[in-house]
């Protein structure tokens, strides 16, 4: 559910995730809707992520896979919390709230539990 909320925040409300990725991560200054951070590449990355998250749920005995998804969640804190905000000179970007209030606490709980 946290991943769904995160994607909703990035792509719907407030939205603009691919544009923010192009500007903040890749320094795009002319056509913000182009590759690499366009809707198609974002869809591909998100659908591949769902495979790993689903496998971690279906096979909970694979602790390494659960930890990998939690490390991915924590890496989102670096991307959303520091890298993009520094590049854009902002304090918020789409996806940051769900990272801070969902991904980080869930990853901390999972790491403590496992």
WOZI-V60664 format. One record per backbone hydrogen bond with DSSP energy under -0.5 kcal/mol. CO is the residue of the C=O (numbers start at 1). NH is the residue of the N-H. Records with the same first field share a line. If there is no record, write none. Layout:
# WOZI-V60664
CO=NH ; NH
This chain:
# WOZI-V60664
1=5
2=6
3=7
4=8
5=9
6=10
7=11
8=12 ; 13
9=15
10=17
16=20
17=21
18=22
19=23
20=24 ; 25
21=25 ; 26
22=28
23=27
30=32
31=34
34=37
36=38
38=42
39=43
40=44
41=45
42=46
43=47
44=48
45=49
46=50
47=51
48=52
49=53
50=54
51=55
52=56
53=57
54=58
55=59
57=60
59=62
61=63
62=65 ; 66
63=67
64=68
65=69
66=70
67=71
68=72
69=73
70=74
71=75
72=76
73=77
74=77 ; 78
75=79
76=80 ; 81
77=81 ; 82
78=82 ; 83
79=84
82=86
83=87
84=88
85=89 ; 90
93=96
95=99
96=100
97=101
98=102 ; 103
99=104
102=106
103=107
104=108
105=109
106=110
107=111
108=112
109=113
110=114
